[in-house]
């Protein structure tokens, strides 16, 4: 998988790590590498929606930028 940020800087990685990275980016995009299995980009995009940004940071998650996009939608927070 290739994950690009808003400035087209990118990183390649597996589906798991691509989802983690995508969850931490604003306006990030994901593209499958040539040897990726079918549907990989959709799986990464879907997984990133429910992953909290910067999941390696401990502590309470009280601000919208600390919660997953899915959590924010459930709480009625718009970006």
C-alpha positions as CSV (number, residue, x, y, z in Angstrom):
1,X,0.0,0.0,0.0
2,X,1.1,3.6,-0.6
3,X,-0.3,6.3,1.7
4,X,0.0,9.9,0.6
5,X,-0.6,13.0,2.7
6,X,-2.1,16.3,1.6
7,X,1.2,17.3,0.1
8,X,1.8,14.1,-1.9
9,X,4.5,12.8,0.5
10,X,4.1,9.1,0.8
11,X,5.1,5.9,2.4
12,X,4.7,2.3,1.4
13,X,3.7,-0.4,3.8
14,X,1.4,-3.3,4.6
15,X,-2.3,-2.9,5.0
16,X,-2.1,-2.8,8.8
17,X,0.5,-0.1,9.0
18,X,-1.1,1.8,6.1
19,X,-4.4,2.0,8.0
20,X,-2.6,3.2,11.1
21,X,-0.8,6.0,9.1
22,X,-4.0,6.9,7.2
23,X,-5.9,7.3,10.4
24,X,-3.4,9.9,11.6
25,X,-3.5,12.1,8.4
26,X,-5.8,14.8,7.4
27,X,-6.9,14.4,3.7
28,X,-4.7,11.3,3.3
29,X,-5.1,9.0,0.4
30,X,-4.3,5.3,-0.1
31,X,-3.3,3.4,-3.3
32,X,-2.5,-0.2,-3.7
33,X,0.9,-1.3,-4.8
34,X,1.0,-3.3,-8.1
35,X,1.3,-6.6,-6.2
36,X,-1.5,-5.8,-3.6
37,X,-4.5,-8.2,-3.4
38,X,-7.8,-7.0,-4.8
39,X,-9.7,-4.7,-2.5
40,X,-6.7,-3.8,-0.4
41,X,-7.1,-0.1,-0.7
42,X,-10.7,-0.3,0.3
43,X,-9.9,-2.4,3.4
44,X,-7.2,0.1,4.5
45,X,-9.6,3.0,4.0
46,X,-12.3,1.3,5.9
47,X,-10.0,0.2,8.8
48,X,-8.5,3.7,9.1
49,X,-12.0,5.2,9.7
50,X,-12.3,3.4,13.1
51,X,-8.7,3.7,14.2
52,X,-7.8,6.6,16.5
53,X,-5.1,8.9,15.2
54,X,-1.6,8.3,16.7
55,X,-2.7,5.1,18.5
56,X,0.6,4.8,20.2
57,X,-0.1,7.9,22.3
58,X,-1.5,7.0,25.7
59,X,-4.0,9.1,27.7
60,X,-7.6,10.1,27.6
61,X,-9.0,10.9,24.2
62,X,-11.3,13.9,24.7
63,X,-10.7,16.2,21.7
64,X,-12.1,15.5,18.2
65,X,-8.6,15.3,16.7
66,X,-7.8,12.5,19.2
67,X,-10.7,10.3,18.3
68,X,-11.4,8.2,15.2
69,X,-13.5,9.6,12.4
70,X,-16.2,7.1,13.2
71,X,-16.3,8.2,16.9
72,X,-16.6,11.8,15.8
73,X,-19.5,11.0,13.5
74,X,-21.3,9.1,16.3
75,X,-20.9,12.2,18.5
76,X,-22.1,14.6,15.8
77,X,-18.7,16.3,15.3
78,X,-18.0,17.6,11.8
79,X,-14.6,18.5,10.5
